[in-house]
Amino acid sequence: MFRSKALFCSSFNLSSLNKQPSIILNRKYSKHTHPSSSGIIKLSYTLYDPPEFDETNKNPYLIILHGLFGSKQNWKSLAKTFAHRLNTRVFTLDLRNHGDSPHLPVHNYEVMSDDVAAFIEEHKLYKTAVMGHSMGGRVAMAMALRQVPQIEKLIVVDAASVNSRMSSEFFTYIDVMKKIEQAGVVKQSKADEIMKDYISDVSIRHFLLTNLKKDPETGLYKFRIPLNVLSDSMEELGRFPFDAAHHTFHKKALFIAGTRSNYLPPKVYPTIRTFFPNSIIAELDAGHWVHAEKPLEFTAIVTDFIVKS
């Protein structure tokens, strides 16, 4: 998930990045918030408004879903940029068992898509574009294929509509996070020191350590994500629980692939077009973290797709 020829690119105004909208709401729900009887939970989110929001704007609201071990904070900078460039409200969500959202033992694409669909309904977002990276991209695809009516456009970042086996790297990440908790560290630098023995890439370590939080009562650092739940869910996360004979999405869809990543390889493009017949596939010379490695090109592609398609 973290491995690192722009074949598709549009014009991009660099000056636009300097005009940042404000965050108008950052709503968090306690991890102990009780789920509804249906198992749907209220998700933590941050709402970004453009500098001068125009209710008559024709662009849809944008919902952004992070990947495994990530959170809404990973998308803070790009969410601000999209809010300005699209003149629309942008919502970044913490999926269940991530960030500030509640923890539940069931973690698969069906329940995660239910959570997000309930969020859309609760906030009366009747015209949305949903964008997800990796695990979040598969959640977005699940919503589209289950015909969530408010989805006008779909953007999937380096994720494919196929079954796959989760890499052993993910289990390594969980194991080392457990070792850190067992060590009872009182400094984040000590946690990084432990991680170095297992993960050489500093960017991966820093990403994982964004989940490390100090317990105010004990002074010990703990991970805010439920490690056992995520470990037990790996098989489910590799599964894509749909077949094109019964599930298709005929609205506009954009898939963005990192050409140096194996998460969305060219060999699966025909499968994607079977599920999403009205889709286009853009490639960027990047690894799995396409949006972080090529933010200007990525922003231009997504903006053009939402505005012009």
N, C-alpha and C positions, 0 to 999 in steps of 0.2 A: 504493500500500500504506500510505502514511502520512498520507492526507488525513483531515483531521478533517471529547417525547412518550413518555416511558416508557409503552409500550402493554401491557407485561406486567411486573408487579412483585409481589413477595411481601413478607411481614413480615420484618424484619431486625433483629436485636439488636445495636446498636452496641457494647455492652459486650463482646461476644464477640471483637472485634478486639484487645482488650487482653490476652487470654490466648493467648500465642503458644507453639506447640510448639517443641521443639528440633530442630535439624538433627542427625541421628545419623550420617549418612554422606555424604561427598562424594567419589565415586570418579571418578578421571580416568584416561583412557588416552592414551598418547602418540600424537601425530599420525603417528608412524612405526610404530604397531602394525600388524602384518601382517594383512590380511583373510583370512578363511577361503577355502578353495578355491572355495566357492560365491559369493564376492564379498560375503558378509555381514560386517559389521564390528561390533565391540563399541563401544557408545555410552557416552560420558561421561554421568554422571547425578548428581543429588543426591536423597537420600531424606529426607523429612520425616516424623517420627513425631508423633502427638498426645501430649499430656502423659501420658496413661495409656492406652496402646494395649490394646484388648480383642480378643483373638483370636476371640471369639465374635461380634463385631460383624458385622451382616448387610450393611453397606455394602461395595461393591466397592473394591478398590484403585483409586486415581486416577492415571493417567499423563497428563502434560501435554506437548504438543509446540508449540514456538515457530514463528514465521514466518520468512520469508526475511530474511537478515542478522541474525537474532536469536540468542538462546541461552537456556539454562535459567535464567540469572540474571534474565532479564526477568520471570520468574514467581515469584521468591523470596517476595515478600510475600503474594501470593495463595495460593501453595502452603502456606504456614504457616497461613493462615486456613482453607483447606479441610481440612487435616489435623486442626485442632481441631474445626471444626464438624461434620465427618463422622465423627470418631473413626476415621480410617483412615489407612493409609500413602499418601503422595503422592510420586510420582516425577516429577521434571522432567528431561527428556532433552535432550542436544545432538544434533540430527540430523547425519548425515554432512556434512562440509565446513562445519560450524558449531561455534562454541564450542571445546571441548576434544576433540571427537571427531575421528577420523582423516579424512584427505582421500583421495578417490578420484575418478578422472575421470568416472565414470558417476554422474549425479545426476538421477534421475527418481522418480516416485511408486512405481513397482514396487519398486525397490531400497531406497528409504527405508522403505517399509512392511515389506519383508523384514527390515531391520535391527531395527525396533521389535518385530516378531513374535518374532524370535530373542531379544530382550531379555526379553520376557514369558515365553518358554519357559525361558530360562536361570535366571530368578529365581523360577520356579514360581508365577507370578501367575495363578492359574486362574480368577479372577473379577475382571474389570477394567472400569472406565469409562475410555475414552480421549477426551481433550479436546485439540483442536488449533486454533490460530489461523492463518488465512490459509494459507500453504503447509503448515503443520502440520495444519490442518483437512482439507486435501486428502489428506495422508498418512493421517490417521485414517479418512477415507471409503474410501480404497483398501484399508485393512486390513479394514474392515467388509464391503465388497463382495467381497473375496477370502475372506470367511468365516473369518477368524481366530477360532477357537472360544472363546477366553478372553474375548472382548469381550462384555460384558453390556449396556453402554449406550454410546452415542456422543454426544459433544457437539462441535459444529462452530461455531467463532466466525468470523463474517463471511467465509465462503468458500462457493463454489457448485460443484455437480456438473455443470459445463458447460465446454466448450472456450472459451478466451479468449486474446486477444493481450496479452502482457505490456506494460505501459505503458512508454513511452520514458523515464519517470523512473528506472526501474531501471537502464537503461543509463547514464544520467547519473550515478547514484550510483556505479556501478562505475568509470566514467571518472574521476571526481574522486578516488576512492580510489587509483586508479593514479597520478594526478598527484601526490598526496601522497607516495607511495612514491618516485616519481622525483625529487621535490624533496629527499629526504634530510633530513627534518625531525628535529630533536632535542628539540622541545617540542610537547606536544599543542596548546597555544594556537596554534602556527604552523599546525598541520593544520586547526584550526577556521577560521583566517583564510583559508586557501586554499579551504575549502569554502564560505565565505560568498559567494564570487563566483558560485557555481553553485546553492547551496541556501539559500534565505532563511529557511526555517523552522528555528528553533533546536532544536526538539524532534527533528526529523529528523536534524540534524547530531549532536546528542548521542547519539542512538540508534546511528547509524553508527559514531561514534567509540568506542563500547564495544568495538569489534573491534580497536582500535588498541593495539598492545603494543610496548614497547621491547625491542629486541634487546640482551641484556646484553653481548654481545661488541663490537658496533659502536656502541651508544648511539643507533642510529637507530630511528625508529618504523616498524613494518610492520603490515599488517593480518593477523590470524590466519586469515582466511578466504581460500580460493583464488580470487582474483578471476577468473582466466581460465576456470576450471572453471565457475563460476556464470554468467559471461557466455555461455559456450558452451551452457549448459543452459536458457537462457531460453525457447526454443521448447518444450522438453519440459515446463517448468513451467507453460506456458499450456495444455497438453494435458490433457484428462481422459480417460484411456484405458479407459473402460468404456461399456457401453450397457445400458439398463434391460431389454432383452429377455433378457439373459443374466446380469445382475448386479443383485441386490436384497438389501437388509438388512431383515429383518422384526422385529428387536428394537427396543427403544425408542431413539429418536434425538431430540436437541434441537439446533436451529439458532438461533443468536443473531445477528441482523442489526443493524448500525448504520444508522439511517435516513438519516444524512448521508454514507453511504459507498455507492459503486456496486459493491461486491464481492458483495453478496447482495441484489439488487433484487427487488421483488415479482414481476416478470415471470418470474423463474426458479423461483418457489415450486412451480408445478405439476410442473416437472422434478424438483425435490427429492423431492416426494411420490411420484413414479414410482419413483425409486431406493430411497426410504426411506418405505414406505407407513405405517409406524407412527411418524411423526415429528411433532413440534410445532415451530412457528417463533415465536420471541419477538423483539420489536423494542424497541430502546432508542434514545433520542435521542442518538446519538453518531456519531462518524466510524468509521474502520476499526479504531482501537484501542479497541474497545468496553470491554474489561476494564480498561484504564487510565483511560478517561474517566469511566466509571460503575462503579467497583469495588463499591460497596455493592449497587446493584441487580443487577449481574452476579453477585455471589456468592450473593445470595438466590435468583436464578433457577436457577443451577446446583445449589445445595444442595437446593432443593425437588425438582428433577427427579431427582436421584440418590436422595434419601430416599423420595419419595412415589410415583414413577412405577413 
